[in-house]
Every structure is written in structure tokens, then in C-alpha cells.
Amino acid sequence: MSKQIIYTNAAPAAVGPYSQAVVVPAGKMVFLSGQIGLVPATGNMVSDQFEPQVRQAFANMKAVIEEAGGRLEDIVKLTLFLTDLKQFPVVNSIMAELIPEPFPARSTVGVSSLPKDAQFEVEATIVI
């Protein structure tokens, strides 16, 4: 799948590893449910620490994408949910490490709580 990245100086530049917008050709769209830092084998949270939860959530998301027949490169939109927006730089760093360029579009939302006392959740839209 090829993606066209949209960028304009008439809107603020990205403040992290994401694009202002992404245009994709017609294809199969897959909407992934939110993933938190649960270990698949146990159903328990990987850790009570933020960074391991983020890494596990992204690993869970990757597993679902691959099961749908996609790759991380097929992500066109991510939505991130954080219970502490002060942790935003940590997520940016991990996302820049794991998600290949060109980066997908992204939204980040601060929330008061998440299921299973998670501190982070990620959902994705992919086009295959």
C-alpha cells in the first residue's frame, strides 16, 4: 500500500512522530480496537510502570495488525490515550522507535482512567 503524506505550512507542524494527514488509495480498511498492556498468555497487565505498558500495547496492536494481514507500515491513523499527559514524551520516543516512516496521522487524548487500571491505550486504523 502506498501512502501520500499531507503537509502544509498553513497548519502547525507535527510535534512528534506523526503526519498532519495521510491519503491512501482504495483498499481494505481495518479498524483495530484499543490495546492496553495486557500479556496475552495471562491476561494480566505487563507491569505497573508506564513504559512497559506502552511497549506491550504496541506489541498487542502489531499482533492484531499482522493477523488482519497487515504490517505496521499500513497504519494510517493512531489514537493514543494516556492517563498522564506528562508521559507524552515517553510515548513519542517509543513510537518513533517502533513505527516506520512515513508516520501515520495521530491523535492523543488525556483520560482519567482506562480498563484494568492501564496507563496507556492505543487504537489504529490500517489500510491494506
Phi and psi in degrees as GROMACS dihedral restraints (atoms count N, CA, C in turn):
[ dihedral_restraints ]
;  ai    aj    ak    al  type     phi  dphi    fc
    3     4     5     6     1  -104.2    20    10
    4     5     6     7     1   143.8    20    10
    6     7     8     9     1  -120.3    20    10
    7     8     9    10     1   139.7    20    10
    9    10    11    12     1  -102.8    20    10
   10    11    12    13     1   122.0    20    10
   12    13    14    15     1   -89.5    20    10
   13    14    15    16     1   130.3    20    10
   15    16    17    18     1   -98.8    20    10
   16    17    18    19     1   130.6    20    10
   18    19    20    21     1  -142.3    20    10
   19    20    21    22     1   134.7    20    10
   21    22    23    24     1  -138.7    20    10
   22    23    24    25     1   142.3    20    10
   24    25    26    27     1   -74.2    20    10
   25    26    27    28     1   -10.2    20    10
   27    28    29    30     1   -79.4    20    10
   28    29    30    31     1    -4.3    20    10
   30    31    32    33     1  -129.6    20    10
   31    32    33    34     1   158.3    20    10
   33    34    35    36     1   -60.6    20    10
   34    35    36    37     1   143.4    20    10
   36    37    38    39     1   -67.8    20    10
   37    38    39    40     1   157.5    20    10
   39    40    41    42     1   -60.5    20    10
   40    41    42    43     1   141.2    20    10
   42    43    44    45     1  -105.5    20    10
   43    44    45    46     1    29.1    20    10
   45    46    47    48     1   178.5    20    10
   46    47    48    49     1  -167.0    20    10
   48    49    50    51     1   -80.2    20    10
   49    50    51    52     1    73.2    20    10
   51    52    53    54     1  -155.7    20    10
   52    53    54    55     1   165.3    20    10
   54    55    56    57     1  -107.5    20    10
   55    56    57    58     1   155.5    20    10
   57    58    59    60     1   -61.2    20    10
   58    59    60    61     1   -41.6    20    10
   60    61    62    63     1  -159.9    20    10
   61    62    63    64     1   160.1    20    10
   63    64    65    66     1  -134.3    20    10
   64    65    66    67     1   131.7    20    10
   66    67    68    69     1  -109.9    20    10
   67    68    69    70     1   133.3    20    10
   69    70    71    72     1  -126.5    20    10
   70    71    72    73     1   149.8    20    10
   72    73    74    75     1   -70.7    20    10
   73    74    75    76     1   169.1    20    10
   75    76    77    78     1   -57.1    20    10
   76    77    78    79     1   138.7    20    10
   78    79    80    81     1  -171.3    20    10
   79    80    81    82     1  -174.0    20    10
   81    82    83    84     1   -81.4    20    10
   82    83    84    85     1   119.2    20    10
   84    85    86    87     1   -92.2    20    10
   85    86    87    88     1   135.9    20    10
   87    88    89    90     1  -126.1    20    10
   88    89    90    91     1   127.3    20    10
   90    91    92    93     1  -107.4    20    10
   91    92    93    94     1   110.4    20    10
   93    94    95    96     1   -87.1    20    10
   94    95    96    97     1   137.9    20    10
   96    97    98    99     1   -69.8    20    10
   97    98    99   100     1   159.9    20    10
   99   100   101   102     1   -61.3    20    10
  100   101   102   103     1   143.0    20    10
  102   103   104   105     1  -119.6    20    10
  103   104   105   106     1   135.3    20    10
  105   106   107   108     1  -115.4    20    10
  106   107   108   109     1  -177.9    20    10
  108   109   110   111     1   -80.9    20    10
  109   110   111   112     1    41.7    20    10
  111   112   113   114     1   -82.9    20    10
  112   113   114   115     1   138.9    20    10
  114   115   116   117     1   -79.8    20    10
  115   116   117   118     1   121.9    20    10
  117   118   119   120     1   -55.7    20    10
  118   119   120   121     1   -38.8    20    10
  120   121   122   123     1   -69.8    20    10
  121   122   123   124     1   -26.9    20    10
  123   124   125   126     1  -114.5    20    10
  124   125   126   127     1   -24.6    20    10
  126   127   128   129     1    75.1    20    10
  127   128   129   130     1     8.6    20    10
  129   130   131   132     1  -100.3    20    10
  130   131   132   133     1   154.9    20    10
  132   133   134   135     1   -63.2    20    10
  133   134   135   136     1   136.5    20    10
  135   136   137   138     1   -61.0    20    10
  136   137   138   139     1   -32.3    20    10
  138   139   140   141     1  -169.1    20    10
  139   140   141   142     1   165.0    20    10
  141   142   143   144     1   -93.8    20    10
  142   143   144   145     1     4.8    20    10
  144   145   146   147     1   -93.6    20    10
  145   146   147   148     1   147.6    20    10
  147   148   149   150     1   -64.1    20    10
  148   149   150   151     1   -53.6    20    10
  150   151   152   153     1   -59.3    20    10
  151   152   153   154     1   -46.5    20    10
  153   154   155   156     1   -60.7    20    10
  154   155   156   157     1   -34.0    20    10
  156   157   158   159     1   -64.7    20    10
  157   158   159   160     1   -41.8    20    10
  159   160   161   162     1   -63.3    20    10
  160   161   162   163     1   -47.4    20    10
  162   163   164   165     1   -61.8    20    10
  163   164   165   166     1   -41.0    20    10
  165   166   167   168     1   -68.9    20    10
  166   167   168   169     1   -39.0    20    10
  168   169   170   171     1   -61.9    20    10
  169   170   171   172     1   -43.3    20    10
  171   172   173   174     1   -66.4    20    10
  172   173   174   175     1   -37.4    20    10
  174   175   176   177     1   -63.3    20    10
  175   176   177   178     1   -41.9    20    10
  177   178   179   180     1   -63.5    20    10
  178   179   180   181     1   -43.0    20    10
  180   181   182   183     1   -60.9    20    10
  181   182   183   184     1   -44.5    20    10
  183   184   185   186     1   -59.8    20    10
  184   185   186   187     1   -42.0    20    10
  186   187   188   189     1   -61.4    20    10
  187   188   189   190     1   -41.5    20    10
  189   190   191   192     1   -68.2    20    10
  190   191   192   193     1   -42.2    20    10
  192   193   194   195     1   -58.8    20    10
  193   194   195   196     1   -46.0    20    10
  195   196   197   198     1   -65.7    20    10
  196   197   198   199     1   -38.7    20    10
  198   199   200   201     1   -63.8    20    10
  199   200   201   202     1   -30.5    20    10
  201   202   203   204     1   -79.3    20    10
  202   203   204   205     1    -4.4    20    10
  204   205   206   207     1    94.1    20    10
  205   206   207   208     1    13.1    20    10
  207   208   209   210     1  -110.0    20    10
  208   209   210   211     1  -176.2    20    10
  210   211   212   213     1  -134.3    20    10
  211   212   213   214     1   166.0    20    10
  213   214   215   216     1   -58.8    20    10
  214   215   216   217     1   -29.9    20    10
  216   217   218   219     1   -64.5    20    10
  217   218   219   220     1   -17.7    20    10
  219   220   221   222     1   -85.1    20    10
  220   221   222   223     1    -4.8    20    10
  222   223   224   225     1   -67.8    20    10
  223   224   225   226     1   128.1    20    10
  225   226   227   228     1  -109.6    20    10
  226   227   228   229     1   -21.4    20    10
  228   229   230   231     1  -151.7    20    10
  229   230   231   232     1   131.6    20    10
  231   232   233   234     1  -117.7    20    10
  232   233   234   235     1   143.7    20    10
  234   235   236   237     1  -122.9    20    10
  235   236   237   238     1   126.2    20    10
  237   238   239   240     1  -109.4    20    10
  238   239   240   241     1   137.9    20    10
  240   241   242   243     1  -121.3    20    10
  241   242   243   244     1   124.4    20    10
  243   244   245   246     1  -125.7    20    10
  244   245   246   247     1   137.4    20    10
  246   247   248   249     1   -83.0    20    10
  247   248   249   250     1   -11.6    20    10
  249   250   251   252     1  -141.6    20    10
  250   251   252   253     1   103.2    20    10
  252   253   254   255     1   -66.7    20    10
  253   254   255   256     1   -12.3    20    10
  255   256   257   258     1   -66.3    20    10
  256   257   258   259     1   -17.9    20    10
  258   259   260   261     1   -85.4    20    10
  259   260   261   262     1     1.6    20    10
  261   262   263   264     1   -52.2    20    10
  262   263   264   265     1   -44.0    20    10
  264   265   266   267     1   -60.7    20    10
  265   266   267   268     1   -33.1    20    10
  267   268   269   270     1   -64.0    20    10
  268   269   270   271     1   -45.8    20    10
  270   271   272   273     1   -63.0    20    10
  271   272   273   274     1   -43.9    20    10
  273   274   275   276     1   -56.7    20    10
  274   275   276   277     1   -44.5    20    10
  276   277   278   279     1   -63.3    20    10
  277   278   279   280     1   -46.1    20    10
  279   280   281   282     1   -66.8    20    10
  280   281   282   283     1   -41.7    20    10
  282   283   284   285     1   -63.3    20    10
  283   284   285   286     1   -41.9    20    10
  285   286   287   288     1   -62.8    20    10
  286   287   288   289     1   -31.7    20    10
  288   289   290   291     1   -74.8    20    10
  289   290   291   292     1   -38.6    20    10
  291   292   293   294     1   -97.2    20    10
  292   293   294   295     1   -33.0    20    10
  294   295   296   297     1   -95.9    20    10
  295   296   297   298     1   123.8    20    10
  297   298   299   300     1   -75.0    20    10
  298   299   300   301     1   151.8    20    10
  300   301   302   303     1   -77.5    20    10
  301   302   303   304     1   154.5    20    10
  303   304   305   306     1   -71.8    20    10
  304   305   306   307     1   139.0    20    10
  306   307   308   309     1   -68.6    20    10
  307   308   309   310     1   148.5    20    10
  309   310   311   312     1   -73.2    20    10
  310   311   312   313     1   169.2    20    10
  312   313   314   315     1   -68.7    20    10
  313   314   315   316     1   159.0    20    10
  315   316   317   318     1  -155.8    20    10
  316   317   318   319     1   146.6    20    10
  318   319   320   321     1  -126.0    20    10
  319   320   321   322     1   147.9    20    10
  321   322   323   324     1  -127.9    20    10
  322   323   324   325     1   130.6    20    10
  324   325   326   327     1  -125.9    20    10
  325   326   327   328     1   131.0    20    10
  327   328   329   330     1   -85.7    20    10
  328   329   330   331     1   130.4    20    10
  330   331   332   333     1  -128.8    20    10
  331   332   333   334     1   157.8    20    10
  333   334   335   336     1   -80.4    20    10
  334   335   336   337     1   -29.7    20    10
  336   337   338   339     1  -160.2    20    10
  337   338   339   340     1   161.8    20    10
  339   340   341   342     1  -134.8    20    10
  340   341   342   343     1   163.2    20    10
  342   343   344   345     1   -56.4    20    10
  343   344   345   346     1   147.7    20    10
  345   346   347   348     1    59.1    20    10
  346   347   348   349     1    25.8    20    10
  348   349   350   351     1    58.7    20    10
  349   350   351   352     1    26.8    20    10
  351   352   353   354     1   -63.5    20    10
  352   353   354   355     1   153.0    20    10
  354   355   356   357     1  -102.7    20    10
  355   356   357   358     1    -9.8    20    10
  357   358   359   360     1  -150.4    20    10
  358   359   360   361     1   142.6    20    10
  360   361   362   363     1  -143.2    20    10
  361   362   363   364     1   144.3    20    10
  363   364   365   366     1  -130.9    20    10
  364   365   366   367     1   137.7    20    10
  366   367   368   369     1  -127.7    20    10
  367   368   369   370     1   155.6    20    10
  369   370   371   372     1  -141.1    20    10
  370   371   372   373     1   155.0    20    10
  372   373   374   375     1  -120.5    20    10
  373   374   375   376     1   129.6    20    10
  375   376   377   378     1  -123.5    20    10
  376   377   378   379     1   155.8    20    10
  378   379   380   381     1  -126.4    20    10
  379   380   381   382     1   123.5    20    10
